[in-house]
Amino acid sequence: MRFTPETPFDNIESAQQFVKLLVEAIEESRRDVDADIARAENDSSERKKQALQLVSKNLAKLSRYMISSRRILKNLRTLRHLLLEERQVDKHLQITDDHREFKGWS
């Protein structure tokens, strides 16, 4: 029986795609914030600059977490493929063994 996903997050591949898009959005936000920090250097607003630096630091942390999540999802996908392949091999071996037993009875 084949599994049909009902939502975009029902399988590892769609979760990987979501995380990939999220990383891209985070990186784009980081570039925007870095540009704002550069502009704040010219202004005399030290408080705004500090707030932007905090935002940049938190975006960097979030980016690292998302990259780590991508690796975990990739590992899970690899393990799933290994397990499914192993099950297919086991099933094939069982069919072959069953066939041998049947031939032995005749």
Beta strands, then each sheet from edge to edge (+ up, - down):
end
